[in-house]
């Protein structure tokens, strides 16, 4: 595997790890609110803000997500967030 492919794979793994942390925190927010449905996007945005606010990898994560197709990124985030609820 060349260095470019290895770098890209590492970036994908870091982004997946951050997204997993965000998803878990969104689930925590959902549980804190008494598992009331209808707030998945709010939970996701708050969790993303809080998790990325503590991460030195936040600029990298945001850049990587901005380069993805917006429709697929949003549906993945919401599907993951809602499936945990």
Buried (B, 14 or more C-beta within 10 A) or exposed (E): EEEEEEEEEEBEEBBEEBBEBBBEBBBBBBEEEEEEEEBBBEBBBBBBEBBBEEBEBBEBBBEBBEEEEEEEBBEEBBEBBBEBB
